[in-house]
Amino acid sequence: MAQKSSKRRFGAVRKLPSGRYQARYRGPNGVMYPAPTTFATEREADRWLTLKEAEIHRGEWSSPDAGMVPFEVYAKQWVDDRVLKPRTEGLYRSLLKNHLVPFFGNRRLADIREADVRRWRKERLRVVGQSTVAKAYTLLKAIMNTAVDDEEIRRNPCRIKGAGTPDTPEREVIPLTKVVEILDAIPERYRALVLLATFTTLRWGELAGLRRTYLDLEAGVVRVVGALAELDGGKLLDDTPKSRAGRRIVAIPPELLPQLREHVERYSDKAADGWVFIGPKGARLRRSSFRRTWNKTRTAVGLPDLHFHDLRHVGNTLAAANGASLKELMARMGHSSTRAALIYLHATQDRDQVIAKALGEAFRTAAGTKIEN
């Protein structure tokens, strides 16, 4: 039989029939917990209890039962518990299925270490693009942050600086002359789509979800209040813009209004609140069905790698080059953070450096001529 436990201010120690000592303590939650191992001497057991008591006083204690849930179970529940936009939820579930669960799925939360995260990231970067790995890492970090808040783990193992920010090269901005070539090459039905994408910088989903009632050609503005989401499997869902800042009113250049009026009259849904952009047979505009037309058009103008989203970059760069402030760019783009808008201001500043250099060369030439004279 085990000997009676010694009385102590914190916890208890008892000698087992084997001659070793067992330490136990009552956690802040009122539950008695034994030490994970037995000790060769009573002094060692006392020392362990002292450290455990100090851990509780520092607020660093967590239940020994915490973190035992498998990552896959916790992560899927994490997604289920959140109110997400359909496309965001689809992205998260895809990242879990294809990139996180295969590596971490059966591991308990408490067993995932920083070295495991580094190893996972290195392995993923060998087989998929940096942007995808950055998104998966960001999701993993968010899940583990919640695990810390839930007191499942003490510390988030995702601690790789910059791993959530992809180092993607800045895409080249095409000149307006190329936009004109695109307008000439693309079927007439889609010219207004290109114009709005370029000069009001609306996203694809915002254009595909645009109703006639939101296109005010008398006032020369477009109100962005909705967006069309195309989910995996082809399902279409009317959604709201990406963020609160996405709900906005964007001014349309007056030069575009005659072409937009012609488009609405010839190609838009005839209902008062009908869709501005529809397919040749009257169906909703799908990214997947438009892709063939876009591929043919971009090839025809000699830009086979041009993304439709690049038209938005053209408009944003033009706005910055013509003096739009950071706040004005953010409002026009529908962004709540400064990060994206600063990209276009930076591009304008780069151009300003080129101009300054040319002015300097002109001055040097003029100064040299004066000296010679």
DRENZABA-659112 format. One record per residue (C-alpha): residue number from 1; residue in three letters; x, y, z. Coordinates in steps of 0.25 Angstrom, whole numbers, always signed. Example, Ala and Ser with C-alpha at 12.3 -4.5 7.8 and 13.67 -1.06 7.14 Angstrom:
! residues 2
@nr:1; rest:ala; c1:+49; c2:-18; c3:+31 .
@nr:2; rest:ser; c1:+55; c2:-4; c3:+29 .
***
This chain:
! residues 373
@nr:1; rest:met; c1:+0; c2:+0; c3:+0 .
@nr:2; rest:ala; c1:+4; c2:+14; c3:-3 .
@nr:3; rest:gln; c1:+8; c2:+22; c3:+10 .
@nr:4; rest:lys; c1:-1; c2:+34; c3:+14 .
@nr:5; rest:ser; c1:+2; c2:+47; c3:+7 .
@nr:6; rest:ser; c1:+10; c2:+58; c3:+14 .
@nr:7; rest:lys; c1:+3; c2:+71; c3:+17 .
@nr:8; rest:arg; c1:+8; c2:+83; c3:+10 .
@nr:9; rest:arg; c1:+4; c2:+97; c3:+8 .
@nr:10; rest:phe; c1:+2; c2:+94; c3:-7 .
@nr:11; rest:gly; c1:+0; c2:+80; c3:-13 .
@nr:12; rest:ala; c1:+3; c2:+67; c3:-7 .
@nr:13; rest:val; c1:+14; c2:+56; c3:-8 .
@nr:14; rest:arg; c1:+13; c2:+41; c3:-5 .
@nr:15; rest:lys; c1:+22; c2:+30; c3:-5 .
@nr:16; rest:leu; c1:+18; c2:+18; c3:-14 .
@nr:17; rest:pro; c1:+20; c2:+3; c3:-11 .
@nr:18; rest:ser; c1:+31; c2:+4; c3:-22 .
@nr:19; rest:gly; c1:+39; c2:+13; c3:-13 .
@nr:20; rest:arg; c1:+37; c2:+25; c3:-23 .
@nr:21; rest:tyr; c1:+29; c2:+38; c3:-19 .
@nr:22; rest:gln; c1:+16; c2:+43; c3:-26 .
@nr:23; rest:ala; c1:+13; c2:+58; c3:-26 .
@nr:24; rest:arg; c1:-1; c2:+64; c3:-27 .
@nr:25; rest:tyr; c1:-7; c2:+78; c3:-27 .
@nr:26; rest:arg; c1:-21; c2:+84; c3:-28 .
@nr:27; rest:gly; c1:-21; c2:+93; c3:-41 .
@nr:28; rest:pro; c1:-28; c2:+107; c3:-42 .
@nr:29; rest:asn; c1:-40; c2:+99; c3:-47 .
@nr:30; rest:gly; c1:-42; c2:+91; c3:-35 .
@nr:31; rest:val; c1:-37; c2:+78; c3:-41 .
@nr:32; rest:met; c1:-26; c2:+70; c3:-35 .
@nr:33; rest:tyr; c1:-15; c2:+67; c3:-44 .
@nr:34; rest:pro; c1:-3; c2:+57; c3:-42 .
@nr:35; rest:ala; c1:+11; c2:+60; c3:-48 .
@nr:36; rest:pro; c1:+13; c2:+53; c3:-61 .
@nr:37; rest:thr; c1:+24; c2:+45; c3:-55 .
@nr:38; rest:thr; c1:+28; c2:+39; c3:-41 .
@nr:39; rest:phe; c1:+41; c2:+44; c3:-34 .
@nr:40; rest:ala; c1:+53; c2:+36; c3:-28 .
@nr:41; rest:thr; c1:+53; c2:+45; c3:-15 .
@nr:42; rest:glu; c1:+43; c2:+53; c3:-7 .
@nr:43; rest:arg; c1:+51; c2:+66; c3:-10 .
@nr:44; rest:glu; c1:+50; c2:+64; c3:-25 .
@nr:45; rest:ala; c1:+35; c2:+63; c3:-23 .
@nr:46; rest:asp; c1:+35; c2:+76; c3:-14 .
@nr:47; rest:arg; c1:+43; c2:+83; c3:-25 .
@nr:48; rest:trp; c1:+33; c2:+80; c3:-36 .
@nr:49; rest:leu; c1:+21; c2:+85; c3:-27 .
@nr:50; rest:thr; c1:+29; c2:+98; c3:-24 .
@nr:51; rest:leu; c1:+31; c2:+100; c3:-39 .
@nr:52; rest:lys; c1:+16; c2:+97; c3:-42 .
@nr:53; rest:glu; c1:+11; c2:+107; c3:-31 .
@nr:54; rest:ala; c1:+20; c2:+118; c3:-37 .
@nr:55; rest:glu; c1:+14; c2:+115; c3:-51 .
@nr:56; rest:ile; c1:+0; c2:+117; c3:-46 .
@nr:57; rest:his; c1:+4; c2:+130; c3:-39 .
@nr:58; rest:arg; c1:+10; c2:+135; c3:-52 .
@nr:59; rest:gly; c1:-3; c2:+132; c3:-59 .
@nr:60; rest:glu; c1:+5; c2:+122; c3:-68 .
@nr:61; rest:trp; c1:-3; c2:+110; c3:-64 .
@nr:62; rest:ser; c1:-11; c2:+102; c3:-73 .
@nr:63; rest:ser; c1:-19; c2:+89; c3:-71 .
@nr:64; rest:pro; c1:-10; c2:+76; c3:-74 .
@nr:65; rest:asp; c1:-22; c2:+72; c3:-82 .
@nr:66; rest:ala; c1:-22; c2:+84; c3:-91 .
@nr:67; rest:gly; c1:-17; c2:+83; c3:-105 .
@nr:68; rest:met; c1:-20; c2:+68; c3:-106 .
@nr:69; rest:val; c1:-30; c2:+70; c3:-117 .
@nr:70; rest:pro; c1:-25; c2:+67; c3:-131 .
@nr:71; rest:phe; c1:-22; c2:+78; c3:-140 .
@nr:72; rest:glu; c1:-32; c2:+74; c3:-151 .
@nr:73; rest:val; c1:-44; c2:+73; c3:-141 .
@nr:74; rest:tyr; c1:-40; c2:+87; c3:-135 .
@nr:75; rest:ala; c1:-38; c2:+94; c3:-148 .
@nr:76; rest:lys; c1:-51; c2:+89; c3:-155 .
@nr:77; rest:gln; c1:-58; c2:+94; c3:-143 .
@nr:78; rest:trp; c1:-51; c2:+107; c3:-144 .
@nr:79; rest:val; c1:-56; c2:+109; c3:-158 .
@nr:80; rest:asp; c1:-70; c2:+104; c3:-154 .
@nr:81; rest:asp; c1:-71; c2:+115; c3:-142 .
@nr:82; rest:arg; c1:-68; c2:+127; c3:-151 .
@nr:83; rest:val; c1:-77; c2:+135; c3:-160 .
@nr:84; rest:leu; c1:-69; c2:+136; c3:-173 .
@nr:85; rest:lys; c1:-72; c2:+140; c3:-187 .
@nr:86; rest:pro; c1:-75; c2:+128; c3:-196 .
@nr:87; rest:arg; c1:-62; c2:+130; c3:-204 .
@nr:88; rest:thr; c1:-54; c2:+131; c3:-191 .
@nr:89; rest:glu; c1:-60; c2:+119; c3:-185 .
@nr:90; rest:gly; c1:-57; c2:+111; c3:-197 .
@nr:91; rest:leu; c1:-43; c2:+116; c3:-198 .
@nr:92; rest:tyr; c1:-41; c2:+112; c3:-183 .
@nr:93; rest:arg; c1:-46; c2:+98; c3:-185 .
@nr:94; rest:ser; c1:-38; c2:+96; c3:-197 .
@nr:95; rest:leu; c1:-25; c2:+101; c3:-190 .
@nr:96; rest:leu; c1:-28; c2:+91; c3:-179 .
@nr:97; rest:lys; c1:-31; c2:+80; c3:-188 .
@nr:98; rest:asn; c1:-20; c2:+81; c3:-197 .
@nr:99; rest:his; c1:-8; c2:+87; c3:-189 .
@nr:100; rest:leu; c1:-11; c2:+87; c3:-174 .
@nr:101; rest:val; c1:-18; c2:+74; c3:-170 .
@nr:102; rest:pro; c1:-9; c2:+65; c3:-178 .
@nr:103; rest:phe; c1:+3; c2:+69; c3:-169 .
@nr:104; rest:phe; c1:-3; c2:+73; c3:-156 .
@nr:105; rest:gly; c1:-17; c2:+66; c3:-156 .
@nr:106; rest:asn; c1:-15; c2:+55; c3:-146 .
@nr:107; rest:arg; c1:-5; c2:+63; c3:-137 .
@nr:108; rest:arg; c1:-10; c2:+68; c3:-124 .
@nr:109; rest:leu; c1:-10; c2:+83; c3:-123 .
@nr:110; rest:ala; c1:+0; c2:+83; c3:-111 .
@nr:111; rest:asp; c1:+10; c2:+74; c3:-119 .
@nr:112; rest:ile; c1:+11; c2:+84; c3:-131 .
@nr:113; rest:arg; c1:+25; c2:+92; c3:-129 .
@nr:114; rest:glu; c1:+31; c2:+103; c3:-136 .
@nr:115; rest:ala; c1:+41; c2:+93; c3:-143 .
@nr:116; rest:asp; c1:+29; c2:+86; c3:-149 .
@nr:117; rest:val; c1:+23; c2:+98; c3:-155 .
@nr:118; rest:arg; c1:+37; c2:+102; c3:-161 .
@nr:119; rest:arg; c1:+38; c2:+88; c3:-167 .
@nr:120; rest:trp; c1:+24; c2:+88; c3:-172 .
@nr:121; rest:arg; c1:+26; c2:+102; c3:-179 .
@nr:122; rest:lys; c1:+39; c2:+97; c3:-185 .
@nr:123; rest:glu; c1:+32; c2:+85; c3:-191 .
@nr:124; rest:arg; c1:+20; c2:+92; c3:-196 .
@nr:125; rest:leu; c1:+29; c2:+103; c3:-203 .
@nr:126; rest:arg; c1:+35; c2:+92; c3:-211 .
@nr:127; rest:val; c1:+22; c2:+87; c3:-217 .
@nr:128; rest:val; c1:+13; c2:+100; c3:-218 .
@nr:129; rest:gly; c1:+14; c2:+115; c3:-220 .
@nr:130; rest:gln; c1:+18; c2:+124; c3:-209 .
@nr:131; rest:ser; c1:+5; c2:+131; c3:-209 .
@nr:132; rest:thr; c1:-3; c2:+119; c3:-206 .
@nr:133; rest:val; c1:+7; c2:+115; c3:-195 .
@nr:134; rest:ala; c1:+6; c2:+129; c3:-189 .
@nr:135; rest:lys; c1:-9; c2:+128; c3:-189 .
@nr:136; rest:ala; c1:-8; c2:+114; c3:-182 .
@nr:137; rest:tyr; c1:+2; c2:+119; c3:-172 .
@nr:138; rest:thr; c1:-7; c2:+131; c3:-168 .
@nr:139; rest:leu; c1:-19; c2:+122; c3:-166 .
@nr:140; rest:leu; c1:-11; c2:+112; c3:-158 .
@nr:141; rest:lys; c1:-6; c2:+124; c3:-149 .
@nr:142; rest:ala; c1:-20; c2:+129; c3:-147 .
@nr:143; rest:ile; c1:-25; c2:+115; c3:-143 .
@nr:144; rest:met; c1:-13; c2:+114; c3:-133 .
@nr:145; rest:asn; c1:-16; c2:+128; c3:-128 .
@nr:146; rest:thr; c1:-30; c2:+124; c3:-124 .
@nr:147; rest:ala; c1:-24; c2:+111; c3:-118 .
@nr:148; rest:val; c1:-16; c2:+121; c3:-109 .
@nr:149; rest:asp; c1:-28; c2:+129; c3:-105 .
@nr:150; rest:asp; c1:-36; c2:+116; c3:-102 .
@nr:151; rest:glu; c1:-24; c2:+112; c3:-93 .
@nr:152; rest:glu; c1:-22; c2:+99; c3:-101 .
@nr:153; rest:ile; c1:-7; c2:+103; c3:-103 .
@nr:154; rest:arg; c1:+2; c2:+113; c3:-96 .
@nr:155; rest:arg; c1:+9; c2:+119; c3:-109 .
@nr:156; rest:asn; c1:+6; c2:+120; c3:-123 .
@nr:157; rest:pro; c1:+17; c2:+112; c3:-131 .
@nr:158; rest:cys; c1:+15; c2:+120; c3:-143 .
@nr:159; rest:arg; c1:+26; c2:+130; c3:-141 .
@nr:160; rest:ile; c1:+33; c2:+131; c3:-155 .
@nr:161; rest:lys; c1:+35; c2:+145; c3:-158 .
@nr:162; rest:gly; c1:+29; c2:+149; c3:-172 .
@nr:163; rest:ala; c1:+23; c2:+136; c3:-175 .
@nr:164; rest:gly; c1:+9; c2:+141; c3:-176 .
@nr:165; rest:thr; c1:+13; c2:+151; c3:-186 .
@nr:166; rest:pro; c1:+16; c2:+146; c3:-200 .
@nr:167; rest:asp; c1:+28; c2:+152; c3:-207 .
@nr:168; rest:thr; c1:+21; c2:+153; c3:-221 .
@nr:169; rest:pro; c1:+27; c2:+162; c3:-232 .
@nr:170; rest:glu; c1:+19; c2:+175; c3:-235 .
@nr:171; rest:arg; c1:+11; c2:+173; c3:-248 .
@nr:172; rest:glu; c1:+15; c2:+182; c3:-259 .
@nr:173; rest:val; c1:+5; c2:+193; c3:-262 .
@nr:174; rest:ile; c1:+1; c2:+193; c3:-277 .
@nr:175; rest:pro; c1:-1; c2:+206; c3:-284 .
@nr:176; rest:leu; c1:-14; c2:+212; c3:-288 .
@nr:177; rest:thr; c1:-11; c2:+210; c3:-302 .
@nr:178; rest:lys; c1:-12; c2:+195; c3:-299 .
@nr:179; rest:val; c1:-25; c2:+197; c3:-292 .
@nr:180; rest:val; c1:-30; c2:+203; c3:-305 .
@nr:181; rest:glu; c1:-25; c2:+191; c3:-313 .
@nr:182; rest:ile; c1:-33; c2:+182; c3:-303 .
@nr:183; rest:leu; c1:-46; c2:+190; c3:-306 .
@nr:184; rest:asp; c1:-44; c2:+188; c3:-321 .
@nr:185; rest:ala; c1:-41; c2:+173; c3:-320 .
@nr:186; rest:ile; c1:-52; c2:+169; c3:-310 .
@nr:187; rest:pro; c1:-66; c2:+167; c3:-314 .
@nr:188; rest:glu; c1:-75; c2:+179; c3:-313 .
@nr:189; rest:arg; c1:-83; c2:+173; c3:-302 .
@nr:190; rest:tyr; c1:-71; c2:+173; c3:-292 .
@nr:191; rest:arg; c1:-65; c2:+187; c3:-296 .
@nr:192; rest:ala; c1:-73; c2:+194; c3:-284 .
@nr:193; rest:leu; c1:-68; c2:+183; c3:-275 .
@nr:194; rest:val; c1:-53; c2:+187; c3:-279 .
@nr:195; rest:leu; c1:-56; c2:+202; c3:-277 .
@nr:196; rest:leu; c1:-62; c2:+201; c3:-263 .
@nr:197; rest:ala; c1:-51; c2:+191; c3:-259 .
@nr:198; rest:thr; c1:-41; c2:+201; c3:-263 .
@nr:199; rest:phe; c1:-46; c2:+214; c3:-260 .
@nr:200; rest:thr; c1:-55; c2:+211; c3:-248 .
@nr:201; rest:thr; c1:-45; c2:+200; c3:-243 .
@nr:202; rest:leu; c1:-57; c2:+191; c3:-239 .
@nr:203; rest:arg; c1:-54; c2:+176; c3:-236 .
@nr:204; rest:trp; c1:-59; c2:+165; c3:-245 .
@nr:205; rest:gly; c1:-69; c2:+161; c3:-234 .
@nr:206; rest:glu; c1:-74; c2:+175; c3:-233 .
@nr:207; rest:leu; c1:-76; c2:+177; c3:-248 .
@nr:208; rest:ala; c1:-83; c2:+163; c3:-249 .
@nr:209; rest:gly; c1:-92; c2:+167; c3:-238 .
@nr:210; rest:leu; c1:-95; c2:+181; c3:-243 .
@nr:211; rest:arg; c1:-110; c2:+184; c3:-245 .
@nr:212; rest:arg; c1:-115; c2:+195; c3:-254 .
@nr:213; rest:thr; c1:-121; c2:+203; c3:-242 .
@nr:214; rest:tyr; c1:-107; c2:+204; c3:-236 .
@nr:215; rest:leu; c1:-101; c2:+210; c3:-249 .
@nr:216; rest:asp; c1:-106; c2:+225; c3:-249 .
@nr:217; rest:leu; c1:-102; c2:+230; c3:-263 .
@nr:218; rest:glu; c1:-109; c2:+244; c3:-260 .
@nr:219; rest:ala; c1:-100; c2:+247; c3:-248 .
@nr:220; rest:gly; c1:-88; c2:+239; c3:-254 .
@nr:221; rest:val; c1:-86; c2:+230; c3:-243 .
@nr:222; rest:val; c1:-86; c2:+215; c3:-239 .
@nr:223; rest:arg; c1:-91; c2:+210; c3:-226 .
@nr:224; rest:val; c1:-84; c2:+198; c3:-221 .
@nr:225; rest:val; c1:-93; c2:+190; c3:-211 .
@nr:226; rest:gly; c1:-92; c2:+176; c3:-216 .
@nr:227; rest:ala; c1:-83; c2:+165; c3:-222 .
@nr:228; rest:leu; c1:-85; c2:+152; c3:-229 .
@nr:229; rest:ala; c1:-77; c2:+140; c3:-223 .
@nr:230; rest:glu; c1:-75; c2:+128; c3:-232 .
@nr:231; rest:leu; c1:-72; c2:+116; c3:-223 .
@nr:232; rest:asp; c1:-65; c2:+103; c3:-225 .
@nr:233; rest:gly; c1:-74; c2:+95; c3:-233 .
@nr:234; rest:gly; c1:-80; c2:+107; c3:-241 .
@nr:235; rest:lys; c1:-90; c2:+111; c3:-231 .
@nr:236; rest:leu; c1:-93; c2:+126; c3:-232 .
@nr:237; rest:leu; c1:-96; c2:+134; c3:-220 .
@nr:238; rest:asp; c1:-100; c2:+149; c3:-218 .
@nr:239; rest:asp; c1:-91; c2:+154; c3:-207 .
@nr:240; rest:thr; c1:-86; c2:+167; c3:-201 .
@nr:241; rest:pro; c1:-73; c2:+174; c3:-204 .
@nr:242; rest:lys; c1:-61; c2:+169; c3:-198 .
@nr:243; rest:ser; c1:-61; c2:+179; c3:-186 .
@nr:244; rest:arg; c1:-69; c2:+191; c3:-181 .
@nr:245; rest:ala; c1:-60; c2:+200; c3:-189 .
@nr:246; rest:gly; c1:-64; c2:+192; c3:-201 .
@nr:247; rest:arg; c1:-78; c2:+199; c3:-201 .
@nr:248; rest:arg; c1:-75; c2:+212; c3:-208 .
@nr:249; rest:ile; c1:-79; c2:+221; c3:-219 .
@nr:250; rest:val; c1:-69; c2:+223; c3:-230 .
@nr:251; rest:ala; c1:-69; c2:+234; c3:-240 .
@nr:252; rest:ile; c1:-69; c2:+231; c3:-255 .
@nr:253; rest:pro; c1:-61; c2:+239; c3:-265 .
@nr:254; rest:pro; c1:-71; c2:+247; c3:-273 .
@nr:255; rest:glu; c1:-64; c2:+242; c3:-286 .
@nr:256; rest:leu; c1:-69; c2:+228; c3:-283 .
@nr:257; rest:leu; c1:-84; c2:+231; c3:-281 .
@nr:258; rest:pro; c1:-88; c2:+231; c3:-296 .
@nr:259; rest:gln; c1:-82; c2:+217; c3:-297 .
@nr:260; rest:leu; c1:-88; c2:+212; c3:-284 .
@nr:261; rest:arg; c1:-102; c2:+217; c3:-288 .
@nr:262; rest:glu; c1:-101; c2:+210; c3:-301 .
@nr:263; rest:his; c1:-97; c2:+197; c3:-294 .
@nr:264; rest:val; c1:-109; c2:+198; c3:-284 .
@nr:265; rest:glu; c1:-119; c2:+200; c3:-296 .
@nr:266; rest:arg; c1:-113; c2:+188; c3:-304 .
@nr:267; rest:tyr; c1:-107; c2:+178; c3:-295 .
@nr:268; rest:ser; c1:-112; c2:+179; c3:-281 .
@nr:269; rest:asp; c1:-124; c2:+172; c3:-274 .
@nr:270; rest:lys; c1:-137; c2:+180; c3:-278 .
@nr:271; rest:ala; c1:-142; c2:+179; c3:-264 .
@nr:272; rest:ala; c1:-141; c2:+192; c3:-256 .
@nr:273; rest:asp; c1:-132; c2:+185; c3:-246 .
@nr:274; rest:gly; c1:-126; c2:+175; c3:-256 .
@nr:275; rest:trp; c1:-112; c2:+172; c3:-257 .
@nr:276; rest:val; c1:-103; c2:+182; c3:-265 .
@nr:277; rest:phe; c1:-94; c2:+170; c3:-270 .
@nr:278; rest:ile; c1:-100; c2:+157; c3:-275 .
@nr:279; rest:gly; c1:-96; c2:+147; c3:-285 .
@nr:280; rest:pro; c1:-101; c2:+146; c3:-300 .
@nr:281; rest:lys; c1:-112; c2:+137; c3:-296 .
@nr:282; rest:gly; c1:-116; c2:+145; c3:-284 .
@nr:283; rest:ala; c1:-110; c2:+137; c3:-273 .
@nr:284; rest:arg; c1:-102; c2:+143; c3:-261 .
@nr:285; rest:leu; c1:-88; c2:+147; c3:-265 .
@nr:286; rest:arg; c1:-78; c2:+136; c3:-260 .
@nr:287; rest:arg; c1:-63; c2:+137; c3:-259 .
@nr:288; rest:ser; c1:-62; c2:+123; c3:-264 .
@nr:289; rest:ser; c1:-70; c2:+125; c3:-277 .
@nr:290; rest:phe; c1:-63; c2:+139; c3:-279 .
@nr:291; rest:arg; c1:-49; c2:+133; c3:-278 .
@nr:292; rest:arg; c1:-49; c2:+128; c3:-293 .
@nr:293; rest:thr; c1:-53; c2:+142; c3:-298 .
@nr:294; rest:trp; c1:-42; c2:+148; c3:-289 .
@nr:295; rest:asn; c1:-32; c2:+138; c3:-293 .
@nr:296; rest:lys; c1:-34; c2:+141; c3:-308 .
@nr:297; rest:thr; c1:-34; c2:+156; c3:-306 .
@nr:298; rest:arg; c1:-21; c2:+157; c3:-298 .
@nr:299; rest:thr; c1:-14; c2:+148; c3:-308 .
@nr:300; rest:ala; c1:-19; c2:+156; c3:-320 .
@nr:301; rest:val; c1:-13; c2:+169; c3:-313 .
@nr:302; rest:gly; c1:+0; c2:+162; c3:-310 .
@nr:303; rest:leu; c1:-2; c2:+161; c3:-295 .
@nr:304; rest:pro; c1:-4; c2:+146; c3:-293 .
@nr:305; rest:asp; c1:-1; c2:+147; c3:-278 .
@nr:306; rest:leu; c1:-10; c2:+159; c3:-275 .
@nr:307; rest:his; c1:-20; c2:+157; c3:-264 .
@nr:308; rest:phe; c1:-34; c2:+163; c3:-264 .
@nr:309; rest:his; c1:-31; c2:+169; c3:-250 .
@nr:310; rest:asp; c1:-19; c2:+176; c3:-257 .
@nr:311; rest:leu; c1:-28; c2:+186; c3:-262 .
@nr:312; rest:arg; c1:-31; c2:+191; c3:-248 .
@nr:313; rest:his; c1:-16; c2:+193; c3:-246 .
@nr:314; rest:val; c1:-16; c2:+202; c3:-258 .
@nr:315; rest:gly; c1:-28; c2:+211; c3:-253 .
@nr:316; rest:asn; c1:-21; c2:+211; c3:-239 .
@nr:317; rest:thr; c1:-8; c2:+215; c3:-244 .
@nr:318; rest:leu; c1:-14; c2:+226; c3:-253 .
@nr:319; rest:ala; c1:-22; c2:+232; c3:-241 .
@nr:320; rest:ala; c1:-9; c2:+232; c3:-233 .
@nr:321; rest:ala; c1:-1; c2:+238; c3:-244 .
@nr:322; rest:asn; c1:-12; c2:+249; c3:-245 .
@nr:323; rest:gly; c1:-10; c2:+253; c3:-231 .
@nr:324; rest:ala; c1:-20; c2:+245; c3:-223 .
@nr:325; rest:ser; c1:-17; c2:+244; c3:-209 .
@nr:326; rest:leu; c1:-15; c2:+232; c3:-200 .
@nr:327; rest:lys; c1:-29; c2:+234; c3:-194 .
@nr:328; rest:glu; c1:-35; c2:+236; c3:-208 .
@nr:329; rest:leu; c1:-29; c2:+224; c3:-214 .
@nr:330; rest:met; c1:-34; c2:+215; c3:-202 .
@nr:331; rest:ala; c1:-48; c2:+221; c3:-204 .
@nr:332; rest:arg; c1:-48; c2:+218; c3:-219 .
@nr:333; rest:met; c1:-42; c2:+204; c3:-218 .
@nr:334; rest:gly; c1:-51; c2:+200; c3:-206 .
@nr:335; rest:his; c1:-39; c2:+197; c3:-197 .
@nr:336; rest:ser; c1:-40; c2:+199; c3:-182 .
@nr:337; rest:ser; c1:-24; c2:+197; c3:-180 .
@nr:338; rest:thr; c1:-14; c2:+206; c3:-186 .
@nr:339; rest:arg; c1:-5; c2:+195; c3:-191 .
@nr:340; rest:ala; c1:-11; c2:+193; c3:-205 .
@nr:341; rest:ala; c1:-12; c2:+208; c3:-208 .
@nr:342; rest:leu; c1:+2; c2:+210; c3:-204 .
@nr:343; rest:ile; c1:+7; c2:+201; c3:-215 .
@nr:344; rest:tyr; c1:+1; c2:+211; c3:-226 .
@nr:345; rest:leu; c1:+7; c2:+223; c3:-218 .
@nr:346; rest:his; c1:+20; c2:+216; c3:-218 .
@nr:347; rest:ala; c1:+19; c2:+213; c3:-233 .
@nr:348; rest:thr; c1:+16; c2:+228; c3:-235 .
@nr:349; rest:gln; c1:+28; c2:+232; c3:-227 .
@nr:350; rest:asp; c1:+37; c2:+223; c3:-235 .
@nr:351; rest:arg; c1:+32; c2:+230; c3:-248 .
@nr:352; rest:asp; c1:+35; c2:+243; c3:-241 .
@nr:353; rest:gln; c1:+49; c2:+239; c3:-239 .
@nr:354; rest:val; c1:+51; c2:+236; c3:-254 .
@nr:355; rest:ile; c1:+45; c2:+250; c3:-257 .
@nr:356; rest:ala; c1:+55; c2:+257; c3:-247 .
@nr:357; rest:lys; c1:+66; c2:+249; c3:-253 .
@nr:358; rest:ala; c1:+62; c2:+254; c3:-267 .
@nr:359; rest:leu; c1:+61; c2:+268; c3:-262 .
@nr:360; rest:gly; c1:+75; c2:+267; c3:-256 .
@nr:361; rest:glu; c1:+81; c2:+263; c3:-269 .
@nr:362; rest:ala; c1:+74; c2:+274; c3:-276 .
@nr:363; rest:phe; c1:+80; c2:+284; c3:-266 .
@nr:364; rest:arg; c1:+94; c2:+278; c3:-267 .
@nr:365; rest:thr; c1:+93; c2:+279; c3:-282 .
@nr:366; rest:ala; c1:+88; c2:+293; c3:-282 .
@nr:367; rest:ala; c1:+99; c2:+297; c3:-271 .
@nr:368; rest:gly; c1:+110; c2:+290; c3:-280 .
@nr:369; rest:thr; c1:+105; c2:+298; c3:-292 .
@nr:370; rest:lys; c1:+106; c2:+311; c3:-284 .
@nr:371; rest:ile; c1:+120; c2:+308; c3:-280 .
@nr:372; rest:glu; c1:+124; c2:+305; c3:-294 .
@nr:373; rest:asn; c1:+119; c2:+318; c3:-299 .
***
